[in-house]
Amino acid sequence: MKDENRTIIWPVYLDSKKTKSEGRKIPKEQAVSSPKIREITQAAKKLRLNPSVEKYKSYPTSWWEGSGRIIVDKKMSKKEVLIKISNLINGSRKDK
């Protein structure tokens, strides 16, 4: 049963190496190169989105990759969540 108060984030939504038709949901300039589940989860925690990880799930159009997914609280639009998470990941990568 679908939970209206939660939203799913697949790593492909944030991946700058993917095209829009492959699943990327944000502009390439704001996207992240090969985002990891751990990075997305840490960013979601910073945004207080209560993330839960399902690491054995696969994105339907690339089921062989076994990317996993993160389910977060829906406190804003999905696109806003994706952009904020992507910005946090980009920021943390620059700090390293």
N, CA and C atoms as a LAMMPS dump frame, in Angstrom:
ITEM: TIMESTEP
0
ITEM: NUMBER OF ATOMS
288
ITEM: BOX BOUNDS ff ff ff
-5.0000000000000000e+02 5.0000000000000000e+02
-5.0000000000000000e+02 5.0000000000000000e+02
-5.0000000000000000e+02 5.0000000000000000e+02
ITEM: ATOMS id mol type element x y z
1 1 1 N 0.833 -1.182 0
2 1 2 C 0 0 0
3 1 3 C 0.882 1.251 0
4 2 1 N 0.54 2.21 -0.832
5 2 2 C 1.321 3.43 -0.974
6 2 3 C 1.113 4.354 0.226
7 3 1 N 2.22 4.872 0.741
8 3 2 C 2.173 5.81 1.86
9 3 3 C 2.282 7.228 1.299
10 4 1 N 1.225 8.005 1.439
11 4 2 C 1.174 9.36 0.886
12 4 3 C 2.136 10.325 1.579
13 5 1 N 2.601 9.981 2.774
14 5 2 C 3.474 10.868 3.538
15 5 3 C 4.957 10.579 3.338
16 6 1 N 5.276 9.637 2.455
17 6 2 C 6.667 9.252 2.191
18 6 3 C 6.899 9.292 0.681
19 7 1 N 8.142 9.43 0.294
20 7 2 C 8.49 9.419 -1.123
21 7 3 C 9.766 8.604 -1.329
22 8 1 N 9.886 8.003 -2.492
23 8 2 C 11.027 7.136 -2.809
24 8 3 C 12.078 7.919 -3.587
25 9 1 N 13.328 7.713 -3.207
26 9 2 C 14.453 8.31 -3.933
27 9 3 C 15.354 7.183 -4.423
28 10 1 N 15.471 7.079 -5.726
29 10 2 C 16.405 6.141 -6.343
30 10 3 C 17.674 6.918 -6.673
31 11 1 N 18.852 6.351 -6.498
32 11 2 C 20.097 7.055 -6.831
33 11 3 C 20.128 7.6 -8.265
34 12 1 N 19.493 6.907 -9.189
35 12 2 C 19.474 7.349 -10.588
36 12 3 C 18.828 8.729 -10.731
37 13 1 N 17.929 9.103 -9.832
38 13 2 C 17.284 10.419 -9.882
39 13 3 C 18.296 11.554 -9.774
40 14 1 N 19.424 11.296 -9.108
41 14 2 C 20.43 12.327 -8.837
42 14 3 C 21.698 12.177 -9.674
43 15 1 N 21.776 11.144 -10.496
44 15 2 C 23.016 10.777 -11.184
45 15 3 C 23.252 11.603 -12.454
46 16 1 N 24.326 12.384 -12.447
47 16 2 C 24.639 13.238 -13.6
48 16 3 C 25.063 12.432 -14.83
49 17 1 N 25.425 11.178 -14.634
50 17 2 C 25.831 10.333 -15.756
51 17 3 C 24.631 9.744 -16.499
52 18 1 N 23.452 9.886 -15.931
53 18 2 C 22.236 9.359 -16.551
54 18 3 C 21.507 10.469 -17.302
55 19 1 N 20.786 10.076 -18.339
56 19 2 C 19.966 11.037 -19.071
57 19 3 C 18.597 11.116 -18.412
58 20 1 N 17.816 12.096 -18.83
59 20 2 C 16.45 12.21 -18.302
60 20 3 C 15.661 10.941 -18.635
61 21 1 N 15.847 10.406 -19.837
62 21 2 C 15.104 9.207 -20.224
63 21 3 C 15.563 7.967 -19.457
64 22 1 N 16.765 8.004 -18.897
65 22 2 C 17.262 6.899 -18.074
66 22 3 C 16.834 7.037 -16.617
67 23 1 N 16.219 8.191 -16.279
68 23 2 C 15.67 8.327 -14.943
69 23 3 C 16.094 9.534 -14.129
70 24 1 N 17.078 10.313 -14.615
71 24 2 C 17.494 11.491 -13.851
72 24 3 C 16.335 12.473 -13.763
73 25 1 N 16.102 13.033 -12.568
74 25 2 C 14.95 13.906 -12.362
75 25 3 C 15.306 15.369 -12.129
76 26 1 N 16.587 15.669 -12.003
77 26 2 C 16.989 17.057 -11.768
78 26 3 C 17.948 17.495 -12.878
79 27 1 N 18.135 18.813 -13.056
80 27 2 C 19.058 19.278 -14.099
81 27 3 C 20.467 18.724 -13.901
82 28 1 N 21.119 18.442 -15.008
83 28 2 C 22.459 17.847 -14.979
84 28 3 C 23.45 18.688 -14.174
85 29 1 N 23.318 20.015 -14.242
86 29 2 C 24.225 20.916 -13.527
87 29 3 C 24.106 20.751 -12.013
88 30 1 N 22.941 20.329 -11.543
89 30 2 C 22.721 20.168 -10.106
90 30 3 C 22.888 18.722 -9.657
91 31 1 N 23.042 17.816 -10.61
92 31 2 C 23.13 16.392 -10.294
93 31 3 C 24.519 16.022 -9.763
94 32 1 N 24.64 14.775 -9.308
95 32 2 C 25.856 14.253 -8.689
96 32 3 C 26.356 13.07 -9.514
97 33 1 N 27.654 12.941 -9.64
98 33 2 C 28.223 11.812 -10.359
99 33 3 C 28.184 10.558 -9.48
100 34 1 N 27.479 9.555 -9.922
101 34 2 C 27.365 8.267 -9.227
102 34 3 C 27.092 8.401 -7.727
103 35 1 N 25.925 8.926 -7.344
104 35 2 C 25.62 9.071 -5.912
105 35 3 C 25.482 7.711 -5.233
106 36 1 N 25.957 7.623 -4.024
107 36 2 C 25.893 6.384 -3.241
108 36 3 C 24.719 6.453 -2.27
109 37 1 N 24.166 5.296 -1.943
110 37 2 C 23.064 5.205 -0.981
111 37 3 C 23.457 5.88 0.337
112 38 1 N 24.671 5.638 0.784
113 38 2 C 25.158 6.213 2.046
114 38 3 C 25.128 7.74 2.008
115 39 1 N 25.572 8.324 0.888
116 39 2 C 25.586 9.781 0.751
117 39 3 C 24.167 10.354 0.768
118 40 1 N 23.277 9.698 0.06
119 40 2 C 21.884 10.16 0.004
120 40 3 C 21.251 10.068 1.386
121 41 1 N 21.512 8.972 2.084
122 41 2 C 20.963 8.778 3.43
123 41 3 C 21.48 9.842 4.392
124 42 1 N 22.781 10.123 4.353
125 42 2 C 23.355 11.153 5.233
126 42 3 C 22.75 12.523 4.949
127 43 1 N 22.578 12.854 3.67
128 43 2 C 21.984 14.141 3.304
129 43 3 C 20.529 14.215 3.768
130 44 1 N 19.791 13.114 3.612
131 44 2 C 18.391 13.083 4.05
132 44 3 C 18.287 13.236 5.567
133 45 1 N 19.242 12.663 6.294
134 45 2 C 19.261 12.828 7.757
135 45 3 C 19.498 14.285 8.133
136 46 1 N 20.413 14.954 7.42
137 46 2 C 20.68 16.371 7.689
138 46 3 C 19.434 17.223 7.445
139 47 1 N 18.61 16.794 6.49
140 47 2 C 17.371 17.517 6.182
141 47 3 C 16.205 17.065 7.069
142 48 1 N 16.494 16.137 7.983
143 48 2 C 15.491 15.585 8.911
144 48 3 C 14.299 14.972 8.174
145 49 1 N 14.623 14.145 7.182
146 49 2 C 13.596 13.487 6.376
147 49 3 C 13.35 12.038 6.79
148 50 1 N 13.962 11.616 7.9
149 50 2 C 13.739 10.272 8.438
150 50 3 C 13.922 9.187 7.365
151 51 1 N 15.123 9.058 6.784
152 51 2 C 15.327 8.092 5.7
153 51 3 C 15.344 6.639 6.165
154 52 1 N 14.799 5.777 5.335
155 52 2 C 14.939 4.336 5.557
156 52 3 C 15.465 3.74 4.247
157 53 1 N 16.452 2.871 4.366
158 53 2 C 17.147 2.314 3.204
159 53 3 C 16.622 0.923 2.884
160 54 1 N 16.398 0.689 1.609
161 54 2 C 16.071 -0.651 1.101
162 54 3 C 17.153 -0.975 0.077
163 55 1 N 18.279 -1.519 0.572
164 55 2 C 19.45 -1.676 -0.292
165 55 3 C 19.356 -2.807 -1.311
166 56 1 N 18.392 -3.682 -1.193
167 56 2 C 18.288 -4.781 -2.155
168 56 3 C 17.224 -4.549 -3.22
169 57 1 N 16.727 -3.341 -3.317
170 57 2 C 15.75 -2.996 -4.35
171 57 3 C 16.482 -2.538 -5.603
172 58 1 N 15.84 -2.732 -6.753
173 58 2 C 16.439 -2.334 -8.025
174 58 3 C 15.501 -1.414 -8.792
175 59 1 N 16.069 -0.371 -9.381
176 59 2 C 15.294 0.543 -10.212
177 59 3 C 14.748 -0.258 -11.391
178 60 1 N 13.448 -0.182 -11.667
179 60 2 C 12.821 -1.053 -12.664
180 60 3 C 13.482 -1.088 -14.044
181 61 1 N 13.91 0.054 -14.574
182 61 2 C 14.489 0.031 -15.922
183 61 3 C 15.958 -0.385 -15.954
184 62 1 N 16.583 -0.498 -14.796
185 62 2 C 17.96 -1.018 -14.738
186 62 3 C 18.054 -2.009 -13.573
187 63 1 N 17.201 -3 -13.611
188 63 2 C 17.056 -3.968 -12.521
189 63 3 C 18.338 -4.735 -12.232
190 64 1 N 19.21 -4.882 -13.204
191 64 2 C 20.442 -5.658 -13.021
192 64 3 C 21.48 -4.922 -12.166
193 65 1 N 21.323 -3.606 -11.998
194 65 2 C 22.3 -2.833 -11.231
195 65 3 C 22.146 -2.985 -9.722
196 66 1 N 20.948 -3.267 -9.235
197 66 2 C 20.737 -3.435 -7.8
198 66 3 C 21.158 -2.219 -6.993
199 67 1 N 20.653 -1.061 -7.369
200 67 2 C 21.104 0.205 -6.781
201 67 3 C 20.614 0.472 -5.365
202 68 1 N 19.476 -0.095 -4.993
203 68 2 C 18.868 0.224 -3.708
204 68 3 C 18.048 1.497 -3.821
205 69 1 N 17.282 1.8 -2.765
206 69 2 C 16.488 3.023 -2.758
207 69 3 C 16.345 3.53 -1.333
208 70 1 N 15.969 4.787 -1.209
209 70 2 C 15.781 5.417 0.088
210 70 3 C 14.359 5.957 0.125
211 71 1 N 13.675 5.723 1.231
212 71 2 C 12.328 6.253 1.408
213 71 3 C 12.411 7.331 2.48
214 72 1 N 11.893 8.519 2.159
215 72 2 C 11.987 9.663 3.073
216 72 3 C 10.608 10.27 3.32
217 73 1 N 10.52 11.055 4.407
218 73 2 C 9.29 11.784 4.695
219 73 3 C 9.059 12.829 3.614
220 74 1 N 7.795 13.019 3.274
221 74 2 C 7.445 13.995 2.244
222 74 3 C 7.107 15.319 2.918
223 75 1 N 8.128 16.164 3.096
224 75 2 C 7.943 17.463 3.748
225 75 3 C 7.921 18.6 2.738
226 76 1 N 8.272 18.29 1.485
227 76 2 C 8.284 19.264 0.391
228 76 3 C 8.123 18.482 -0.904
229 77 1 N 8.123 19.155 -2.029
230 77 2 C 7.968 18.437 -3.292
231 77 3 C 9.175 17.524 -3.537
232 78 1 N 8.964 16.508 -4.338
233 78 2 C 10.034 15.553 -4.628
234 78 3 C 11.232 16.255 -5.274
235 79 1 N 10.965 17.155 -6.209
236 79 2 C 12.057 17.852 -6.885
237 79 3 C 12.857 18.697 -5.896
238 80 1 N 12.183 19.364 -4.967
239 80 2 C 12.882 20.149 -3.944
240 80 3 C 13.783 19.254 -3.097
241 81 1 N 13.254 18.101 -2.701
242 81 2 C 14.032 17.142 -1.903
243 81 3 C 15.269 16.699 -2.678
244 82 1 N 15.083 16.34 -3.943
245 82 2 C 16.199 15.858 -4.759
246 82 3 C 17.281 16.923 -4.926
247 83 1 N 16.881 18.154 -5.174
248 83 2 C 17.857 19.235 -5.358
249 83 3 C 18.6 19.518 -4.057
250 84 1 N 17.89 19.536 -2.933
251 84 2 C 18.547 19.792 -1.645
252 84 3 C 19.528 18.675 -1.294
253 85 1 N 19.122 17.433 -1.522
254 85 2 C 20.017 16.3 -1.255
255 85 3 C 21.246 16.376 -2.162
256 86 1 N 21.025 16.657 -3.437
257 86 2 C 22.133 16.769 -4.384
258 86 3 C 23.102 17.879 -3.981
259 87 1 N 22.573 19.022 -3.557
260 87 2 C 23.429 20.133 -3.117
261 87 3 C 24.261 19.745 -1.898
262 88 1 N 23.655 19.024 -0.953
263 88 2 C 24.392 18.579 0.232
264 88 3 C 25.502 17.596 -0.138
265 89 1 N 25.203 16.682 -1.054
266 89 2 C 26.215 15.706 -1.484
267 89 3 C 27.359 16.427 -2.193
268 90 1 N 27.025 17.338 -3.11
269 90 2 C 28.069 18.104 -3.809
270 90 3 C 28.923 18.89 -2.82
271 91 1 N 28.291 19.48 -1.819
272 91 2 C 29.017 20.231 -0.797
273 91 3 C 29.95 19.353 0.016
274 92 1 N 29.472 18.172 0.397
275 92 2 C 30.313 17.277 1.205
276 92 3 C 31.47 16.71 0.383
277 93 1 N 31.277 16.523 -0.909
278 93 2 C 32.368 16.032 -1.759
279 93 3 C 33.444 17.1 -1.951
280 94 1 N 33.041 18.348 -2.006
281 94 2 C 34.018 19.435 -2.165
282 94 3 C 34.849 19.616 -0.904
283 95 1 N 34.259 19.288 0.253
284 95 2 C 34.966 19.423 1.528
285 95 3 C 36.082 18.399 1.687
286 96 1 N 36.018 17.319 0.935
287 96 2 C 37.013 16.243 1.083
288 96 3 C 38.3 16.57 0.377
